[in-house]
Amino acid sequence: MSATGIVPIFYHSSIEITKNIVKACYKGGIRVFEFTNRGDFAYEVFGELSKFVNKECSELILGVGSIVDAPTASLYIQLGANFIVSPLFNSDVARVVNRRLVPYIPGCGSVSEVGLAQEVGCDLCKIFPGDLLGTTFVKSIKAPMPWSLLMVTGGVKPEKDNIKSWFSAGATCVGIGSSFFPKETIVNREWNKISEMCSYALKIFNEVME
């Protein structure tokens, strides 16, 4: 995540659409992808996606987001999740993932939450919701705690000024959801457009980090 900077976040009930989305992102240079646990039987879609990624996108690190409890985290780890992301911090999830040596990225909305997450072994913390907390919040954490690694999610867009503002503030990486995947693009199956957006976002990241 530190190396690539950009993490697409996506969920769809159709495994075929999900495969095409992941493949399009991979084609655009993406090497870390977060599938969100949001719909009924989402774990079944993820199980098939995990097998697909192992065969078709061998360099991709595939994780799962929207995990709020330890049993669900265990389920997805069994299905091949390489990392677990939460909208909140749950110490029970931390115990489960640490036992399996799987990274846990909890959602944090205060300096104290970031500190507690770091105490239980979370190297990377998710700043959520990013659009509400803003770039000033990221700067405020990095000032007294410069060692903090932060992933901003919520309100991040594949636009130069937006992406640049988060990394300039001190973000380690950013998660981008709906802005990467317009409904019209999915309905029309314009996978190349998604690849192009991914390539553009990665280009911005590399320019900012130079």
MIVEXBA-996443 format. One line per 3 residues: for each residue x, y, z of N, C-alpha, C. Coordinates in steps of 0.2 Angstrom, whole numbers. Example, Ala and Ser with C-alpha at 12.3 -4.5 7.8 and 13.67 -1.06 7.14 Angstrom:
2
66 -28 39 62 -22 39 66 -16 39 ~ 64 -11 35 68 -5 36 64 0 39
% end
This chain:
210
4 -6 0 0 0 0 4 6 0 ~ 10 6 4 14 12 4 17 13 -3 ~ 19 7 -6 22 8 -13 18 10 -19
11 8 -18 7 10 -24 2 16 -22 ~ 1 17 -16 -3 23 -14 -10 23 -15 ~ -13 19 -20 -20 19 -22 -23 12 -21
-28 12 -17 -32 6 -16 -39 7 -18 ~ -41 3 -24 -48 3 -26 -52 0 -21 ~ -59 2 -20 -63 -1 -15 -70 -3 -19
-72 -9 -19 -78 -11 -23 -81 -17 -20 ~ -88 -16 -22 -92 -22 -20 -98 -23 -26 ~ -99 -29 -28 -105 -30 -32 -107 -37 -31
-113 -38 -32 -116 -45 -31 -114 -50 -36 ~ -113 -47 -42 -111 -52 -48 -103 -53 -48 ~ -102 -60 -48 -95 -61 -48 -92 -60 -54
-95 -60 -60 -93 -59 -66 -91 -51 -67 ~ -95 -47 -65 -94 -40 -65 -88 -38 -60 ~ -88 -41 -55 -82 -40 -50 -75 -42 -53
-75 -48 -56 -69 -50 -60 -67 -45 -65 ~ -72 -43 -69 -70 -38 -74 -67 -32 -71 ~ -70 -29 -65 -68 -23 -62 -61 -24 -59
-59 -30 -56 -53 -31 -53 -48 -32 -59 ~ -50 -35 -64 -45 -36 -70 -43 -29 -73 ~ -48 -25 -74 -47 -18 -76 -43 -14 -72
-44 -15 -66 -39 -11 -61 -32 -14 -61 ~ -31 -20 -62 -25 -23 -62 -21 -21 -69 ~ -25 -21 -74 -23 -19 -81 -20 -11 -80
-24 -7 -76 -22 0 -75 -16 1 -70 ~ -13 -5 -68 -7 -4 -63 -9 -5 -56 ~ -15 -6 -54 -16 -7 -47 -14 -14 -45
-11 -14 -39 -8 -20 -36 -11 -22 -29 ~ -16 -17 -26 -19 -19 -20 -26 -17 -21 ~ -31 -22 -19 -38 -21 -20 -42 -23 -14
-47 -18 -12 -51 -20 -6 -58 -22 -9 ~ -60 -28 -7 -67 -30 -9 -71 -28 -2 ~ -77 -25 -3 -81 -24 3 -86 -29 5
-87 -30 11 -92 -35 14 -98 -31 15 ~ -102 -30 10 -108 -26 11 -115 -29 9 ~ -115 -34 4 -121 -37 2 -122 -44 5
-128 -47 4 -130 -54 6 -125 -58 2 ~ -123 -63 5 -118 -68 2 -112 -65 -1 ~ -110 -60 2 -104 -56 -1 -98 -61 0
-98 -65 5 -92 -69 6 -91 -75 0 ~ -97 -76 -3 -97 -81 -8 -94 -78 -14 ~ -95 -72 -16 -92 -68 -21 -85 -68 -20
-83 -66 -14 -76 -65 -12 -72 -72 -13 ~ -75 -77 -11 -72 -84 -12 -70 -85 -19 ~ -75 -84 -24 -73 -85 -31 -68 -80 -33
-69 -74 -31 -64 -68 -33 -57 -70 -31 ~ -56 -73 -25 -50 -75 -22 -46 -80 -27 ~ -50 -85 -29 -47 -90 -34 -45 -87 -40
-50 -82 -43 -48 -79 -49 -42 -75 -49 ~ -41 -71 -44 -35 -67 -43 -29 -71 -43 ~ -29 -77 -39 -23 -81 -39 -21 -83 -46
-26 -84 -50 -24 -87 -57 -23 -81 -62 ~ -27 -76 -62 -26 -71 -67 -23 -64 -65 ~ -22 -63 -58 -19 -57 -56 -14 -59 -51
-9 -62 -52 -4 -65 -47 -1 -60 -43 ~ 0 -54 -45 4 -49 -41 -1 -45 -37 ~ -7 -46 -37 -12 -42 -34 -13 -44 -26
-13 -40 -22 -14 -41 -15 -22 -40 -14 ~ -26 -45 -12 -33 -44 -11 -35 -44 -4 ~ -39 -39 -2 -41 -39 5 -48 -38 5
-51 -37 11 -58 -36 12 -60 -31 17 ~ -65 -27 15 -67 -21 20 -73 -22 23 ~ -75 -17 27 -82 -17 30 -83 -23 35
-77 -25 38 -77 -30 43 -78 -27 50 ~ -83 -29 54 -84 -26 60 -84 -31 66 ~ -83 -37 65 -82 -42 70 -77 -47 69
-75 -51 74 -70 -56 73 -72 -62 69 ~ -78 -65 70 -80 -71 66 -80 -69 59 ~ -82 -63 57 -82 -62 50 -75 -61 47
-71 -58 51 -64 -58 49 -61 -65 48 ~ -62 -69 52 -60 -76 52 -62 -80 45 ~ -69 -78 44 -72 -81 38 -68 -79 32
-67 -73 31 -63 -70 25 -56 -72 25 ~ -53 -73 31 -46 -75 31 -46 -82 28 ~ -51 -86 30 -51 -93 27 -52 -93 19
-55 -88 17 -56 -87 10 -51 -84 6 ~ -45 -82 9 -39 -80 6 -38 -72 7 ~ -42 -69 11 -40 -62 12 -33 -60 14
-30 -56 11 -23 -54 13 -23 -49 18 ~ -28 -45 19 -28 -40 24 -36 -39 26 ~ -37 -36 32 -44 -34 34 -44 -27 36
-50 -24 33 -51 -17 34 -58 -16 38 ~ -58 -11 43 -64 -10 46 -66 -3 46 ~ -72 -1 47 -74 6 47 -73 8 54
-72 4 59 -71 5 66 -65 1 69 ~ -63 2 75 -58 -1 78 -61 -6 83 ~ -59 -13 82 -62 -18 86 -56 -23 89
-55 -23 95 -49 -26 98 -50 -34 97 ~ -56 -36 96 -57 -43 95 -54 -45 88 ~ -56 -41 83 -53 -42 76 -46 -42 76
-43 -38 80 -35 -37 80 -32 -44 83 ~ -35 -47 88 -33 -53 91 -33 -59 86 ~ -38 -59 82 -39 -64 77 -34 -63 71
-34 -58 69 -29 -57 63 -22 -57 65 ~ -20 -55 71 -13 -55 73 -11 -62 74 ~ -16 -67 76 -14 -74 77 -13 -77 70
-16 -74 65 -15 -77 58 -9 -73 54 ~ -6 -68 58 -1 -63 54 -4 -60 48 ~ -11 -58 48 -14 -54 43 -15 -47 45
-13 -42 41 -13 -35 43 -21 -33 44 ~ -22 -29 49 -28 -26 51 -28 -19 51 ~ -32 -16 47 -33 -9 46 -39 -6 48
-39 -4 55 -46 -2 58 -47 6 56 ~ -54 7 56 -56 14 55 -55 18 61 ~ -52 24 61 -51 28 67 -53 35 65
-56 38 70 -58 45 69 -55 50 74 ~ -50 48 78 -47 52 83 -40 50 84 ~ -36 54 87 -29 53 89 -29 47 94
-33 47 99 -33 41 104 -35 34 100 ~ -39 34 96 -41 28 92 -35 26 88 ~ -31 30 85 -25 28 81 -20 25 86
-20 29 92 -15 26 97 -16 19 99 ~ -23 18 101 -25 12 103 -24 6 98 ~ -25 8 92 -24 3 86 -17 1 86
-13 6 86 -6 5 86 -3 1 92 ~ -6 1 97 -4 -3 103 -5 -10 102 ~ -10 -12 99 -12 -19 98 -9 -21 91
-5 -18 88 -1 -20 82 -3 -18 75 ~ -8 -13 75 -10 -11 68 -5 -6 65 ~ -1 -8 60 4 -4 57 0 2 53
-5 1 50 -9 5 46 -16 7 49 ~ -18 13 49 -24 15 52 -28 18 46 ~ -35 17 46 -39 20 41 -42 26 44
-41 32 41 -44 38 43 -51 38 39 ~ -56 38 43 -63 37 40 -68 40 45 ~ -73 44 42 -73 46 35 -69 52 33
-65 51 28 -60 56 26 -63 63 24 ~ -69 63 21 -72 69 18 -74 73 24 ~ -76 70 30 -78 73 36 -72 76 40
-67 72 41 -61 73 45 -57 78 42 ~ -55 77 35 -52 82 31 -44 81 32 ~ -40 85 27 -33 84 27 -30 87 34
-33 92 37 -30 95 43 -30 90 48 ~ -35 85 48 -35 80 54 -28 75 53 ~ -27 74 46 -21 69 45 -15 73 47
-14 79 45 -8 83 48 -8 84 55 ~ -13 84 58 -14 85 66 -11 78 69 ~ -12 73 66 -10 66 69 -2 65 68
0 67 62 7 66 60 11 71 64 ~ 9 77 66 13 81 70 16 78 76 ~ 11 76 81 14 73 87 16 65 86
13 62 81 15 55 80 17 54 73 ~ 23 56 71 25 56 64 26 49 61 ~ 27 44 66 28 37 64 21 34 61
16 37 62 9 35 60 8 34 52 ~ 6 28 51 4 26 44 -3 26 43 ~ -6 31 38 -13 32 38 -16 31 31
-21 27 31 -25 26 24 -31 30 25 ~ -32 35 20 -38 39 20 -43 36 15 ~ -49 35 18 -55 33 14 -61 37 15
-65 38 10 -71 42 10 -70 49 8 ~ -73 51 2 -72 57 -1 -65 58 -5 ~ -62 53 -6 -56 53 -10 -58 52 -18
-55 56 -22 -57 56 -29 -51 55 -34 ~ -52 52 -39 -46 51 -44 -45 58 -48 ~ -44 63 -44 -42 70 -47 -36 72 -44
-32 76 -48 -25 78 -46 -25 82 -39 ~ -29 87 -39 -29 91 -33 -31 87 -27 ~ -36 83 -27 -39 79 -22 -34 74 -19
-31 70 -24 -26 65 -22 -20 69 -19 ~ -18 74 -22 -12 78 -20 -12 80 -13 ~ -18 83 -11 -20 86 -5 -19 81 1
-21 75 0 -21 70 5 -13 67 6 ~ -10 66 1 -3 64 2 2 70 4 ~ 0 76 2 4 82 5 3 83 12
-3 80 15 -5 81 22 -1 75 26 ~ 1 70 22 4 65 26 1 58 25 ~ -4 57 21 -7 50 20 -2 45 17
-2 39 20 2 34 17 -1 31 10 ~ -8 31 10 -11 28 4 -18 31 5 ~ -22 30 -1 -29 32 0 -34 27 -4
-40 26 -1 -44 21 -4 -49 25 -8 ~ -51 23 -14 -55 26 -18 -61 21 -20 ~ -67 23 -19 -73 19 -20 -77 21 -27
-83 24 -26 -87 25 -31 -85 29 -36 ~ -80 34 -35 -77 38 -40 -73 34 -45 ~ -71 29 -43 -67 24 -48 -72 20 -53
-78 19 -50 -83 15 -53 -90 18 -54 ~ -90 23 -59 -97 26 -60 -102 20 -63 ~ -108 21 -61 -113 16 -62 -114 15 -70
-114 21 -74 -114 21 -81 -109 17 -84 ~ -103 17 -82 -97 14 -84 -98 6 -83 ~ -101 4 -78 -101 -3 -76 -107 -6 -81
-113 -2 -81 -118 -4 -85 -116 -5 -92 ~ -112 -1 -95 -110 -1 -102 -104 -5 -103 ~ -101 -8 -97 -95 -13 -97 -89 -9 -101
-88 -3 -99 -83 0 -102 -76 0 -97 ~ -74 -6 -97 -69 -8 -92 -62 -4 -94 ~ -61 -2 -100 -55 2 -102 -55 8 -98
-61 11 -97 -61 18 -94 -59 17 -86 ~ -60 12 -83 -58 10 -77 -51 10 -76 ~ -48 6 -81 -41 5 -82 -37 12 -82
-40 16 -87 -37 23 -88 -37 27 -81 ~ -43 27 -78 -43 31 -72 -38 28 -66 ~ -37 22 -66 -32 19 -61 -25 21 -63
-24 21 -70 -17 23 -72 -16 30 -70 ~ -21 34 -71 -21 42 -70 -19 43 -63 ~ -23 39 -58 -22 40 -51 -15 38 -49
-13 33 -51 -6 30 -50 -1 35 -52 ~ -2 38 -58 2 43 -61 3 49 -56 ~ -3 52 -54 -3 57 -49 1 56 -43
0 50 -40 3 47 -34 11 48 -35 ~ 13 45 -40 20 45 -42 23 52 -42 ~ 19 56 -46 22 63 -46 22 67 -40
17 65 -35 17 69 -29 23 66 -24 ~ 25 60 -25 30 57 -21 37 58 -23 ~ 38 60 -29 44 62 -32 48 67 -28
% end
